[in-house]
Each structure stands twice: as C-alpha cells, then as structure tokens.
Amino acid sequence: MYEELKATWSELTAPGQLFEIETLQVRGSPMRVYKHAPASLRDIWLGTAAYEDREYLIYQDERHTYTRSHQLTASIAHWLSEQGVQPGDRVAIAMRNYPEWMLAYWAVVSMGAVVVGMNAWWVTQEMKFALNDSTPKVLIADRERIAQFLEIRDDFPEMKVVGVRLEGDLPENVVDWAELVNSEPAMPDVTIDPDDDACIFYTSGTTGTPKGAQLTHRGCVSNLMNIGFGQAVQRDALNKAGLKSKGALAPDQINVALVATPLFHVTGNNCVAQGIAATGGKVIHMYKWDAGEALRIVEEEKVTTFSAVPMMSREMMLHPDFATRDTSSLKSMGGGGAAVQPDLTRKMNESMKNAAPSAGYGMTETCGIISAVSGVYLVDRPTSVGRAMPTFEAKCVDGQGNAVPTGETGELWVRGACVIKGYLNRPEATADTITDGWLHTGDIAYMDEDEFIHLVDRAKEMVLRGGENVYCAEVESAIFDQDAVAECVVFGVEDERLGEEVAAAIYPKAGATVDVEQLRATLKEKMASYKIPRYIWLVDAPLPRNANGKFVKREVRDALSLADAL
C-alpha cells in the first residue's frame, strides 16, 4: 500500500491536476505552492455562499445557516469599514468559542483586515501586552474579556470596543454586537494579495512573552488544500491497493465537526472550523470542554469528525458514558497539537465502530498541519505522523543544519507555502526560527524509507541524563500503555551527578491503582534502564493544561517536591 501511496501522490500533484505543485520565489526563498489555490481566505468564504440553507454554525440551541452567516459577516465587515478599518488594519477577537468568533473572523479576513486571536485564558496583563504588540483598531470581546479590558481601558483610548453576549447594562464606550449585525450587509470590495497577513496567533511559549505569528492568506489556504489532499491521497491509494479502511464519508454525506479546542489556535480554527466550512459542513461549538457533553453532542448531532488534542479523545473513551452513547456516526477521530500515543491509536481503532484513527502534526508557525495520517496507514505505523504535505520540503538536520541520513534523528526543518511570514515586531526571533525559508520546528524526528515522519520529542523537552538523550515522548507512550494510567507527563529534574534525572507525574484512572515498582519493572522490559523514571508522583487530580488542552509540564514540575516522589 506504500507503493500505491507514492504513485497516487505523484498523480494528484502532477501538471493539470487540482493539487498541482509549482515552486515560486516568495520573500526571497523558493516556496512550494499549489498552482490552482484560491488567492485568499476571502475567496474561500465567499465560495461557501453556494451552500445556502445548509446549517453551518451550531451552539447549544442556536443554529445558523450559510445564508444567514453570510448576511451577518457582510454586516460586520460593513460596520468595521464604517469605523475606518481598512485592509491591513487589525481587529482583535477575545472570547470563548461562540458563533460570533467565526463570524467576526470571516468578516475581518474577507475585508482584507487582519484578525488578532487573543488567548481567552490570558490574565489582564497578558491581554495588555498583546494589544500593545498588535495595535488593533477594534477589539471584539465577550463579557469576561470585556471585564478584563476595562481594567486597562485608559491605556487604549482610541480603540473601539465591541461587546458580545454581555449581561446587564452596557459598559461605557462599549458597542453592543447587535449594532454590528444590524448594519447594512455590504461586504467591502477589496483585493487581497496571497502574502498579506490573514491573522496573528500568539504562540504558547513556556518562557518570556508570547510571539505573534503572522499567518498569511497563502499559508491558510494552502493548509486547507493540504487537509483535502491528505484525505484524497490515502483514500485513492487504498482503493488502488484493494484495501478498505474505516472513515469514508458517503458521497452525499455532510461533514459534521465538533470543535473542542480554542478558535485562537490553528488546531480549532484553521484545521477544523475553516476546513469544514470550505466543504459546506456543519461546525458545532461547546461552551467549554467536557467529555460527557461531547459524547452527548456526538450522538444527538451525528458528528462525523472529532479532531482535538489527543487527551480529549482519550477522555471521551475513558468516560463512563462512552459505552452507552451512540458514536457510530463518527468517521474520523484523533488528534493534533500533540503526539498521538500508539496505545491511543490502537484503542481508537478497536473501540470505534466506523471511525478511522487519525493523527495530524503541525504548528502555529505552519498555519496548521505539516503532515497527517489516518486509518490503516496510522495503525500500521502508529509512531508516525505521515508524510509532509505537498507544499512542504522537509529534512532532519544535525546541530550544524546539515541533513542527516534516512532513519537518523535530527531537528525537523520544513519550508513551503504554509510557513509564517515571521513573528510580529520580533525580527531577531524570526531570524532565529526561519533560515532561508526553512522553519526550525524544534521537534526531534526521523524520516523512514517512505518519507513518513516519526516524532521523537521536543528538543527543549528532551532530558540529558549523564550524556544520554532521554526522549520524554517515548517514556510517556510506554507509561500510557498501562491500563491504570489516565494521564501522565515525563520531564527532567536537576541532578548533581548526572545533570538531569527522569521524572514522571501520573494521574490514575478512576478506581484504578498504579503500582509504581511494578510499573518500573514493566518499563525495563521495553527500554533501557537509564530511561526509567527515577522520580514518580501519583497525583490525585488531573494534570494542568493550557488553553489548547496540552499539559503544562513546567507547572507540573514546579508544583511537585522531590521529597514526595516514589
């Protein structure tokens, strides 16, 4: 089936095909692009008007059709234009995953302005930093974020502020959302260059202030086409090989996606919400993540696609309601934004009736996915995240930036249409991260003989124990393979003799018991003894996560004492 994949890959990207690839000089570097890609996200959104009365956005008991959504986005864009927002100006969005988030997003990018995605988990000072950094003309925010902003209102006297889902009296100098959507539905007529900024998403760095990644229209559109290509190439290759795989939608079936991750990150926005809209599907938002509520929505709305961080898929399968809820509508279930552990791939494949397990790998800095793999390909190579999509060149390099041979580990670098323009106001950070168009991902990986990428660890999370590299992701995968484990993170702690020692925090499944010594004995059967955690904590509460659902290792490490380790 791998020979069929290579052949299909070549056919789909050949001259004259929808996914034809060409190389252009962009920002001084060669860039692989789709020759027939739409020029901008405006073109993508305006094209969805053809879906008319299909349902598009669903939130609790609210339901918006495509026709209604286009009316609303045109009104929002017209109002913003009347306030002086021009192409290239910025509009910040700070709210939960309400329908207003996507409506505002499509309105802003379609009028040539730039969305600034504000992290809804930020404290007031973090909001202040991002507003100073990005200088938006307008802030659109929900009740909680408006309350935060009012604390710093005097620092932004010229900024227009729009309130969404406010309760009680309207705060002074805050415009109600109703004024926007009741404006004339007249989308401004603008021309957008593919390399114009579409949005600025802030990276969730663990140290220092966040960096505003400048995502272009070309990058975002290319990401959508990469997602479509990834689905098409695997489907067609399996057909050629005479193999069947779970996960195929019927020809006339509408894709229904549950968005479980924040819309201010590329996982929820670029990879799920945008992709579903581009194909006329239905997008369902949640007030906040809850595995039981997610299962209810899957059953009642006949959800076909669930893609979030892997821990959310794991929580759904561990939930008491999983056995009683009807999840047969699901065609794809998996994760991105973090590595999908092999045991999770196996469990999804065994437990889901019709859903193919899937894994996507990408970054904010690539506008979405770098690679993706699903179904029998993922089951066959569960440590892989698939081949880099056609718009990427990919290589693993040593410390001097030289490519390493096939099968050897190195830092993964990628170059192509989806790589960001840079970091807003951070030329030094941009230069440190992008070399001649090559993005340094910070991920340690290797590529096999079929060019499938296998992630080993984050370079900064690797533990250097007595001169030996210990990859936390490898140890975590082995620990997750134990049935009693619900959550775990592995990290390094300082050690006078060895430099660093391996440590793990484990949250057991409800009603289960983790025998630490038995765990260590089991791990020794799978890996070298220097990789076995010297320090293990069994915690009695779920591990802390950031807004995108990823575990925050530094916060875990700082909260634990070596004296309490087992």
Backbone torsions as a table, in degrees:
resi	resn	phi	psi	omega
1	MET	NA	-16.2	178.5
2	TYR	-78.7	-32.8	174.7
3	GLU	-66.5	-40.1	176.8
4	GLU	-63.7	-36.1	178.5
5	LEU	-64.3	-45.3	179.4
6	LYS	-61.9	-43.5	-178.7
7	ALA	-65.2	-43.3	-180.0
8	THR	-66.0	-38.9	178.4
9	TRP	-56.8	-47.9	-179.3
10	SER	-64.8	-40.2	-178.6
11	GLU	-65.1	-44.7	-175.7
12	LEU	-69.9	-24.5	-178.7
13	THR	-101.2	7.8	-176.6
14	ALA	-74.2	162.3	177.8
15	PRO	-54.5	135.6	179.1
16	GLY	89.8	-10.5	-179.4
17	GLN	-90.6	160.3	-179.4
18	LEU	-55.4	-39.4	-176.4
19	PHE	-98.7	27.5	178.5
20	GLU	-57.1	135.5	-178.4
21	ILE	-106.8	137.9	170.2
22	GLU	-134.4	164.0	179.9
23	THR	-114.1	125.6	179.3
24	LEU	-118.7	158.6	171.3
25	GLN	-89.6	115.8	-179.2
26	VAL	-131.0	127.0	-178.8
27	ARG	52.6	36.4	174.1
28	GLY	83.9	5.1	-178.6
29	SER	-133.8	150.9	175.5
30	PRO	-67.3	139.5	-175.7
31	MET	-138.5	127.4	175.8
32	ARG	-79.2	126.6	-177.5
33	VAL	-136.4	160.2	171.8
34	TYR	-80.9	122.3	-175.9
35	LYS	-62.5	-33.8	-173.3
36	HIS	-105.1	21.3	-178.9
37	ALA	-70.8	142.7	170.0
38	PRO	-56.6	153.9	-173.5
39	ALA	-74.5	-27.8	-172.3
40	SER	-156.5	168.4	173.5
41	LEU	-66.9	-24.7	174.0
42	ARG	-58.5	-45.9	179.7
43	ASP	-62.2	-39.6	178.2
44	ILE	-61.3	-50.5	-175.8
45	TRP	-66.5	-46.1	-178.8
46	LEU	-61.6	-30.9	178.4
47	GLY	-66.6	-24.4	-178.4
48	THR	-76.2	-8.1	176.7
49	ALA	-59.8	-22.9	-179.6
50	ALA	-65.4	-16.5	-178.8
51	TYR	-82.8	-9.3	168.8
52	GLU	44.8	-104.8	-171.0
53	ASP	-88.3	6.6	171.9
54	ARG	-64.3	145.3	174.3
55	GLU	-71.4	140.5	-178.1
56	TYR	-118.7	-64.2	-176.9
57	LEU	-107.2	130.1	178.3
58	ILE	-129.1	130.7	175.9
59	TYR	-144.7	113.7	-176.9
60	GLN	52.0	-117.1	-178.4
61	ASP	-98.4	11.6	178.5
62	GLU	-95.9	137.1	-178.7
63	ARG	-140.4	124.7	-179.5
64	HIS	-115.8	132.0	172.8
65	THR	-82.9	170.1	175.4
66	TYR	-64.7	-40.5	179.5
67	THR	-59.8	-47.6	179.7
68	ARG	-64.8	-39.2	-179.6
69	SER	-64.5	-36.9	177.1
70	HIS	-68.9	-36.7	175.6
71	GLN	-61.9	-44.4	-177.6
72	LEU	-66.7	-44.1	-178.9
73	THR	-65.5	-35.7	176.9
74	ALA	-65.1	-39.6	178.1
75	SER	-65.9	-43.2	179.7
76	ILE	-62.1	-46.0	-179.5
77	ALA	-62.8	-40.9	178.8
78	HIS	-63.3	-43.5	179.7
79	TRP	-62.8	-44.8	179.2
80	LEU	-60.6	-40.9	178.3
81	SER	-62.6	-39.5	178.6
82	GLU	-64.8	-24.3	178.0
83	GLN	-86.9	2.1	177.6
84	GLY	97.3	6.5	178.0
85	VAL	-74.5	122.4	-177.5
86	GLN	-117.9	165.7	175.2
87	PRO	-52.1	134.6	-177.9
88	GLY	93.6	-21.2	174.9
89	ASP	-71.8	162.2	-175.8
90	ARG	-113.7	145.1	176.2
91	VAL	-129.6	121.8	-178.6
92	ALA	-90.3	140.9	176.4
93	ILE	-121.0	123.5	-178.7
94	ALA	-135.0	98.4	-179.3
95	MET	-167.9	170.8	171.5
96	ARG	-66.2	179.3	179.1
97	ASN	-77.0	62.3	173.9
98	TYR	-84.5	160.6	174.6
99	PRO	-55.8	-31.1	-179.8
100	GLU	-59.5	-28.0	-179.6
101	TRP	-60.4	-54.3	-177.1
102	MET	-69.8	-34.7	177.9
103	LEU	-63.4	-45.2	177.8
104	ALA	-64.4	-40.9	-179.5
105	TYR	-58.5	-52.7	-177.7
106	TRP	-63.5	-36.7	179.0
107	ALA	-63.3	-46.0	-175.5
108	VAL	-67.1	-49.8	-177.0
109	VAL	-68.9	-27.6	-178.8
110	SER	-75.7	-19.7	177.1
111	MET	-98.1	8.8	176.6
112	GLY	83.1	2.7	175.3
113	ALA	-85.0	178.5	-171.3
114	VAL	-121.0	125.6	176.8
115	VAL	-78.6	134.1	169.1
116	VAL	-107.9	109.9	-178.5
117	GLY	-82.5	111.0	-177.5
118	MET	-92.8	129.3	179.4
119	ASN	-65.4	119.7	-176.5
120	ALA	-70.1	-11.5	178.6
121	TRP	-90.9	-6.0	-177.5
122	TRP	-63.1	147.4	169.2
123	VAL	-82.5	173.7	-173.0
124	THR	-58.2	-41.5	-177.6
125	GLN	-67.7	-31.9	176.5
126	GLU	-70.1	-38.6	174.8
127	MET	-61.1	-43.8	-179.7
128	LYS	-60.1	-44.5	179.6
129	PHE	-58.5	-49.0	-175.9
130	ALA	-66.4	-36.1	178.0
131	LEU	-68.4	-40.5	175.6
132	ASN	-64.8	-37.4	-176.6
133	ASP	-71.0	-40.7	-172.3
134	SER	-100.2	-15.5	177.4
135	THR	46.1	57.0	178.1
136	PRO	-71.5	151.3	175.3
137	LYS	-79.1	-29.2	-175.9
138	VAL	-135.0	141.4	171.9
139	LEU	-116.7	125.6	175.0
140	ILE	-111.7	118.0	-170.8
141	ALA	-143.3	153.9	176.3
142	ASP	-86.3	-176.4	-171.0
143	ARG	-57.6	-47.1	-176.8
144	GLU	-65.6	-41.8	-179.6
145	ARG	-72.7	-31.0	174.2
146	ILE	-62.9	-42.3	178.9
147	ALA	-59.8	-40.4	176.6
148	GLN	-64.1	-45.9	-176.0
149	PHE	-63.0	-36.6	-178.4
150	LEU	-61.1	-23.3	177.2
151	GLU	-69.6	-23.8	-177.2
152	ILE	-120.4	16.5	-174.1
153	ARG	-54.9	-37.1	-176.5
154	ASP	-65.6	-20.1	179.0
155	ASP	-79.5	-10.6	-176.4
156	PHE	-135.3	62.6	-172.6
157	PRO	-66.1	-25.7	-176.4
158	GLU	-91.7	-9.8	-175.1
159	MET	-76.6	129.8	174.4
160	LYS	-81.9	140.6	-173.9
161	VAL	-126.0	130.6	178.7
162	VAL	-115.3	131.3	-179.7
163	GLY	-102.3	133.3	-179.4
164	VAL	-114.5	130.9	176.3
165	ARG	54.6	48.2	177.0
166	LEU	-77.9	155.4	177.1
167	GLU	-121.5	137.0	-180.0
168	GLY	82.6	-157.0	-176.1
169	ASP	-69.3	146.5	178.9
170	LEU	-73.2	125.5	178.5
171	PRO	-60.8	154.6	-179.3
172	GLU	-62.3	137.5	177.9
173	ASN	63.4	25.5	173.7
174	VAL	-117.1	125.1	-179.4
175	VAL	-86.1	135.5	178.0
176	ASP	-76.1	141.1	179.0
177	TRP	-51.7	-32.0	-178.2
178	ALA	-59.0	-31.8	179.3
179	GLU	-64.3	-35.8	-179.8
180	LEU	-69.4	-50.8	-173.5
181	VAL	-74.3	-13.7	176.0
182	ASN	-95.7	4.4	176.1
183	SER	-72.9	169.1	179.3
184	GLU	-61.4	131.1	180.0
185	PRO	-79.5	75.9	-176.7
186	ALA	-129.9	98.8	179.4
187	MET	-68.6	126.2	178.7
188	PRO	-58.8	143.6	179.3
189	ASP	-91.6	109.0	-176.3
190	VAL	-134.7	161.0	173.4
191	THR	-112.1	129.5	-175.7
192	ILE	-116.8	129.1	175.7
193	ASP	-79.4	141.8	-179.8
194	PRO	-55.3	-28.4	-177.6
195	ASP	-98.4	12.8	169.3
196	ASP	-70.5	150.8	174.0
197	ASP	-64.1	136.7	172.5
198	ALA	-100.8	-42.2	-180.0
199	CYS	-157.6	164.7	175.6
200	ILE	-123.5	115.7	175.7
201	PHE	-111.7	134.9	-177.6
202	TYR	-88.6	132.0	-179.1
203	THR	-74.4	146.6	-177.1
204	SER	-92.7	66.2	179.2
205	GLY	-68.1	155.1	-178.9
206	THR	-90.5	-14.5	178.2
207	THR	-135.4	152.8	177.6
208	GLY	70.1	-170.3	-179.7
209	THR	-85.2	151.4	-179.5
210	PRO	-66.5	155.4	179.4
211	LYS	-108.7	135.6	-180.0
212	GLY	-86.0	106.5	-179.7
213	ALA	-79.7	129.9	-178.0
214	GLN	-93.9	101.4	-179.9
215	LEU	-89.4	128.3	-178.6
216	THR	-92.0	165.9	174.7
217	HIS	-62.7	-41.8	179.0
218	ARG	-59.0	-43.7	-178.8
219	GLY	-63.9	-44.0	-178.1
220	CYS	-69.4	-41.8	178.3
221	VAL	-65.2	-42.1	179.1
222	SER	-62.5	-36.1	177.0
223	ASN	-61.8	-42.0	178.2
224	LEU	-62.0	-41.6	179.7
225	MET	-70.1	-33.6	175.6
226	ASN	-61.8	-41.3	178.7
227	ILE	-62.4	-45.8	178.4
228	GLY	-63.8	-39.5	178.2
229	PHE	-63.8	-44.7	-178.4
230	GLY	-58.2	-38.5	178.1
231	GLN	-70.2	-42.9	-175.8
232	ALA	-68.5	-42.6	-174.3
233	VAL	-68.3	-37.8	179.2
234	GLN	-71.9	-40.2	178.4
235	ARG	-61.1	-49.6	-176.7
236	ASP	-68.3	-36.5	179.4
237	ALA	-64.8	-41.2	179.2
238	LEU	-66.6	-36.7	176.7
239	ASN	-62.1	-41.4	178.5
240	LYS	-63.8	-36.6	-178.0
241	ALA	-81.1	-3.8	-179.2
242	GLY	71.5	26.7	-178.2
243	LEU	-109.7	150.7	177.3
244	LYS	-111.9	146.6	178.3
245	SER	-140.2	146.2	174.9
246	LYS	-65.8	159.3	169.6
247	GLY	110.4	-4.9	-176.7
248	ALA	-81.7	130.9	173.0
249	LEU	-75.7	147.2	172.9
250	ALA	-65.7	152.8	-176.1
251	PRO	-52.8	-34.7	-177.4
252	ASP	-104.1	11.9	-176.3
253	GLN	-84.6	136.6	179.2
254	ILE	-90.0	133.0	179.8
255	ASN	-75.7	130.6	179.9
256	VAL	-121.0	117.3	-174.6
257	ALA	-115.9	137.5	172.3
258	LEU	-97.5	118.7	179.4
259	VAL	-90.6	110.3	-174.7
260	ALA	-107.5	-10.9	-179.8
261	THR	-109.8	159.3	-173.6
262	PRO	-63.1	146.9	179.7
263	LEU	-77.7	-6.6	175.7
264	PHE	-90.2	13.3	172.6
265	HIS	-124.3	157.1	-176.4
266	VAL	-68.8	-26.6	-179.7
267	THR	-59.7	-54.2	-177.8
268	GLY	-74.3	-40.8	-174.2
269	ASN	-82.0	-66.9	-172.1
270	ASN	-69.4	-38.9	-171.9
271	CYS	-89.7	-30.2	-179.0
272	VAL	-107.1	-64.4	-172.5
273	ALA	-61.3	-45.9	-179.9
274	GLN	-68.2	-43.3	-177.9
275	GLY	-62.2	-39.3	179.4
276	ILE	-68.0	-42.5	178.9
277	ALA	-61.7	-42.4	-177.0
278	ALA	-60.1	-24.9	-179.0
279	THR	-108.5	13.9	175.4
280	GLY	74.4	27.2	-179.4
281	GLY	-89.6	-172.5	-176.0
282	LYS	-114.7	133.0	-177.9
283	VAL	-114.9	127.0	-178.8
284	ILE	-114.9	127.8	179.5
285	HIS	-104.1	153.2	176.2
286	MET	-117.7	151.6	176.5
287	TYR	-65.4	-43.6	174.0
288	LYS	-157.5	162.3	-177.6
289	TRP	-69.1	129.9	174.8
290	ASP	-152.8	118.6	-173.5
291	ALA	-62.0	-39.8	178.8
292	GLY	-65.5	-41.1	177.5
293	GLU	-66.0	-37.9	177.9
294	ALA	-61.3	-42.2	178.7
295	LEU	-64.2	-38.4	177.4
296	ARG	-61.9	-44.9	-179.0
297	ILE	-64.4	-41.8	178.6
298	VAL	-56.6	-45.4	-178.4
299	GLU	-67.9	-48.5	-171.8
300	GLU	-77.1	-32.9	-177.8
301	GLU	-99.0	0.5	-179.3
302	LYS	55.6	52.6	-179.0
303	VAL	-62.9	135.6	179.1
304	THR	-104.3	-25.8	-176.0
305	THR	-128.4	126.2	171.7
306	PHE	-129.6	111.5	179.9
307	SER	-133.9	116.5	-178.3
308	ALA	-149.2	-165.5	173.8
309	VAL	-69.4	147.6	-172.6
310	PRO	-54.8	-33.3	-177.1
311	MET	-61.8	-28.7	179.6
312	MET	-70.6	-40.0	175.0
313	SER	-62.9	-40.5	179.2
314	ARG	-63.3	-42.6	-179.4
315	GLU	-64.7	-38.0	177.6
316	MET	-62.0	-42.4	-177.8
317	MET	-73.4	-23.0	177.7
318	LEU	-86.9	-13.4	-174.2
319	HIS	-68.4	142.8	179.4
320	PRO	-57.2	-27.3	-178.1
321	ASP	-81.2	-7.9	-175.0
322	PHE	-60.0	-37.4	-176.6
323	ALA	-72.8	-22.8	-175.0
324	THR	-105.0	-19.7	178.9
325	ARG	-82.1	146.4	178.9
326	ASP	-85.3	108.6	179.0
327	THR	-109.4	17.2	-174.4
328	SER	-68.0	-18.1	179.3
329	SER	-71.8	-22.1	-176.9
330	LEU	-64.8	129.0	176.6
331	LYS	-106.5	-23.8	-179.3
332	SER	-142.6	132.3	179.0
333	MET	-143.7	130.8	-178.2
334	GLY	177.4	-147.1	-174.1
335	GLY	-159.1	162.8	172.9
336	GLY	-148.5	175.5	-179.9
337	GLY	83.0	-11.7	176.8
338	ALA	-163.6	159.7	-177.0
339	ALA	-65.8	138.7	173.4
340	VAL	-89.5	114.8	-176.9
341	GLN	-67.4	144.1	-178.6
342	PRO	-54.6	-35.5	-179.5
343	ASP	-65.9	-32.3	179.0
344	LEU	-69.8	-40.3	175.5
345	THR	-57.7	-46.6	-179.7
346	ARG	-62.5	-44.0	-178.1
347	LYS	-67.3	-39.2	177.3
348	MET	-64.0	-43.1	-178.7
349	ASN	-63.9	-37.4	-178.5
350	GLU	-79.9	-32.2	-171.5
351	SER	-92.4	-26.5	-175.4
352	MET	-92.5	128.2	-175.1
353	LYS	-67.2	-47.3	-173.5
354	ASN	-121.8	-5.8	-173.7
355	ALA	-90.9	134.4	173.7
356	ALA	-86.5	132.9	174.9
357	PRO	-65.9	144.3	-178.4
358	SER	-140.1	154.7	177.4
359	ALA	-142.3	132.2	175.5
360	GLY	-122.5	145.0	179.1
361	TYR	-126.6	128.6	178.9
362	GLY	-169.2	-170.6	-176.0
363	MET	-151.4	161.2	169.2
364	THR	-54.2	-40.3	-175.6
365	GLU	-70.8	-4.7	174.6
366	THR	-119.7	20.5	176.5
367	CYS	59.7	10.6	-178.0
368	GLY	145.7	-130.8	-171.8
369	ILE	-79.3	147.2	164.8
370	ILE	-97.8	-40.3	-180.0
371	SER	-147.3	165.5	177.5
372	ALA	-156.6	150.7	179.7
373	VAL	-153.4	148.9	-178.1
374	SER	-153.5	174.9	172.3
375	GLY	57.5	-139.3	-173.9
376	VAL	-65.1	-27.2	177.7
377	TYR	-66.5	-42.2	178.7
378	LEU	-70.5	-40.4	178.7
379	VAL	-62.7	-38.2	-179.2
380	ASP	-72.6	-33.5	179.5
381	ARG	-129.8	74.0	-172.0
382	PRO	-69.1	-13.1	176.8
383	THR	-91.1	1.2	-175.6
384	SER	-100.5	158.0	172.0
385	VAL	-115.9	16.0	175.0
386	GLY	88.6	-176.4	178.2
387	ARG	-82.2	149.8	172.8
388	ALA	-61.5	138.3	-177.8
389	MET	-62.7	161.8	-172.4
390	PRO	-58.7	-25.3	-179.1
391	THR	-81.3	4.7	-179.1
392	PHE	-117.2	139.0	155.3
393	GLU	-91.7	144.8	-178.5
394	ALA	-140.0	142.6	175.9
395	LYS	-154.8	152.0	172.7
396	CYS	-102.5	133.2	-172.9
397	VAL	-125.3	157.9	175.5
398	ASP	-86.7	-171.2	-176.8
399	GLY	-63.8	-17.4	179.0
400	GLN	-100.7	7.1	179.0
401	GLY	82.6	13.0	178.9
402	ASN	-91.0	137.3	-179.9
403	ALA	-63.8	137.8	178.7
404	VAL	-97.8	158.7	-178.5
405	PRO	-64.9	161.0	175.8
406	THR	-53.1	133.0	177.8
407	GLY	91.6	-12.4	178.9
408	GLU	-97.3	146.9	-177.2
409	THR	-82.9	150.1	175.7
410	GLY	-171.3	176.1	176.6
411	GLU	-73.6	133.9	-179.9
412	LEU	-80.1	126.4	172.2
413	TRP	-115.6	142.6	177.3
414	VAL	-134.7	151.8	178.3
415	ARG	-141.2	138.6	179.2
416	GLY	159.6	-171.4	-170.7
417	ALA	-60.5	-29.1	-173.9
418	CYS	-87.1	-7.8	180.0
419	VAL	-68.8	136.0	-176.3
420	ILE	-62.3	159.9	175.8
421	LYS	-66.3	-34.9	-179.7
422	GLY	157.8	-168.3	176.8
423	TYR	-102.0	130.5	-177.5
424	LEU	-56.8	126.1	176.0
425	ASN	60.7	19.0	-177.6
426	ARG	-129.8	67.3	-178.5
427	PRO	-60.8	-35.2	-179.7
428	GLU	-68.7	-42.6	178.2
429	ALA	-64.6	-37.8	177.5
430	THR	-62.8	-45.9	-179.5
431	ALA	-64.5	-33.0	179.2
432	ASP	-71.6	-26.3	-172.8
433	THR	-100.5	-28.1	-176.4
434	ILE	-123.7	119.6	180.0
435	THR	-118.9	114.6	-179.1
436	ASP	51.2	40.5	179.8
437	GLY	85.4	-11.5	179.8
438	TRP	-83.7	122.2	176.4
439	LEU	-86.0	125.9	174.9
440	HIS	-83.5	107.9	-173.6
441	THR	-72.2	-24.0	-174.0
442	GLY	80.1	5.2	179.0
443	ASP	-102.8	134.1	173.4
444	ILE	-86.6	129.0	-174.3
445	ALA	-153.4	171.7	168.2
446	TYR	-140.9	158.4	177.2
447	MET	-115.3	134.6	-178.0
448	ASP	-86.8	-173.0	-174.6
449	GLU	-65.3	-18.8	177.4
450	ASP	-100.8	12.8	178.4
451	GLU	69.5	16.4	173.0
452	PHE	-73.7	134.9	-179.8
453	ILE	-87.3	133.6	175.8
454	HIS	-120.2	113.2	179.7
455	LEU	-78.2	135.9	179.1
456	VAL	-103.8	-47.0	178.5
457	ASP	-175.4	167.6	166.7
458	ARG	-73.8	135.5	-177.8
459	ALA	-57.8	-38.1	-176.5
460	LYS	-80.6	-10.8	179.9
461	GLU	-101.6	-5.4	177.9
462	MET	-64.8	138.4	177.9
463	VAL	-96.5	127.5	177.6
464	LEU	-101.5	98.7	-174.4
465	ARG	-106.5	107.4	177.9
466	GLY	55.5	36.3	-179.7
467	GLY	86.8	-5.4	178.8
468	GLU	-101.5	134.2	176.5
469	ASN	-78.8	127.2	174.3
470	VAL	-117.0	117.9	-178.8
471	TYR	-90.4	116.2	-174.6
472	CYS	-58.3	-37.9	-177.7
473	ALA	-61.9	-36.8	178.7
474	GLU	-64.7	-43.7	-179.4
475	VAL	-68.5	-40.6	177.9
476	GLU	-60.4	-43.5	179.6
477	SER	-60.2	-39.8	179.6
478	ALA	-67.7	-38.0	178.6
479	ILE	-69.1	-41.6	179.3
480	PHE	-62.6	-21.0	-179.7
481	ASP	-69.7	-10.8	178.0
482	GLN	-85.6	129.1	-173.3
483	ASP	-61.5	-25.6	-175.6
484	ALA	-80.5	-6.8	-173.7
485	VAL	-94.9	126.4	175.1
486	ALA	-95.4	-44.7	-178.9
487	GLU	-141.4	149.3	172.9
488	CYS	-159.4	151.3	170.3
489	VAL	-135.9	145.2	178.5
490	VAL	-118.8	138.8	-176.9
491	PHE	-154.6	172.4	179.6
492	GLY	-100.5	146.6	172.9
493	VAL	-126.5	151.4	-176.7
494	GLU	-65.0	143.7	178.4
495	ASP	-143.1	129.2	-174.7
496	GLU	-62.4	-39.3	-174.8
497	ARG	-83.6	-44.0	-172.5
498	LEU	-102.2	-6.1	-176.2
499	GLY	90.7	-56.9	175.5
500	GLU	-142.0	152.0	171.6
501	GLU	-122.6	157.2	-178.6
502	VAL	-87.0	134.4	-179.5
503	ALA	-135.1	154.3	-179.4
504	ALA	-142.9	137.9	171.4
505	ALA	-110.7	129.7	-174.1
506	ILE	-126.7	131.7	173.1
507	TYR	-109.7	111.7	-176.8
508	PRO	-71.0	158.5	172.2
509	LYS	-63.8	153.8	178.4
510	ALA	-57.6	127.6	178.2
511	GLY	80.2	-1.2	-178.4
512	ALA	-103.1	159.1	179.1
513	THR	-124.9	133.3	176.7
514	VAL	-102.4	117.7	175.3
515	ASP	-88.0	108.6	-171.8
516	VAL	-62.5	-44.9	-178.6
517	GLU	-67.6	-37.3	175.8
518	GLN	-66.1	-36.9	177.2
519	LEU	-61.3	-46.6	179.6
520	ARG	-61.6	-40.2	179.4
521	ALA	-64.0	-39.4	178.9
522	THR	-66.7	-41.7	180.0
523	LEU	-63.7	-34.9	-178.8
524	LYS	-65.3	-20.7	176.5
525	GLU	-78.5	-13.5	-173.5
526	LYS	-112.1	-20.8	-174.1
527	MET	-152.5	164.8	-179.7
528	ALA	-60.3	149.9	-174.1
529	SER	-62.2	-28.8	-178.3
530	TYR	-70.5	-13.2	178.2
531	LYS	-88.2	-12.8	-176.6
532	ILE	-71.9	129.3	-179.2
533	PRO	-58.6	125.0	174.3
534	ARG	-74.5	-35.7	-178.8
535	TYR	-112.7	127.6	177.4
536	ILE	-132.5	131.4	174.1
537	TRP	-114.9	134.6	170.3
538	LEU	-101.0	111.6	-175.3
539	VAL	-98.8	155.6	-174.5
540	ASP	-106.0	14.1	177.5
541	ALA	-143.8	153.1	178.0
542	PRO	-55.0	148.7	-177.6
543	LEU	-73.7	146.6	-178.2
544	PRO	-66.6	146.9	-179.1
545	ARG	-133.4	162.1	174.1
546	ASN	-89.5	-172.9	-174.3
547	ALA	-63.0	-26.4	-177.5
548	ASN	-91.5	4.6	176.7
549	GLY	91.3	1.6	178.8
550	LYS	-82.5	146.0	176.3
551	PHE	-66.8	140.9	179.0
552	VAL	-99.4	94.2	-171.9
553	LYS	-63.4	-39.7	-178.2
554	ARG	-61.9	-40.5	179.3
555	GLU	-65.9	-38.4	176.9
556	VAL	-62.6	-50.3	-177.2
557	ARG	-60.7	-42.8	-176.8
558	ASP	-68.6	-23.5	-177.4
559	ALA	-87.0	-8.1	-175.0
560	LEU	-106.9	149.0	178.0
561	SER	-111.1	135.6	178.8
562	LEU	-60.3	-28.6	-179.4
563	ALA	-64.9	-22.5	-178.0
564	ASP	-95.9	-3.2	-176.9
565	ALA	-73.0	154.0	179.3
566	LEU	-99.1	NA	NA
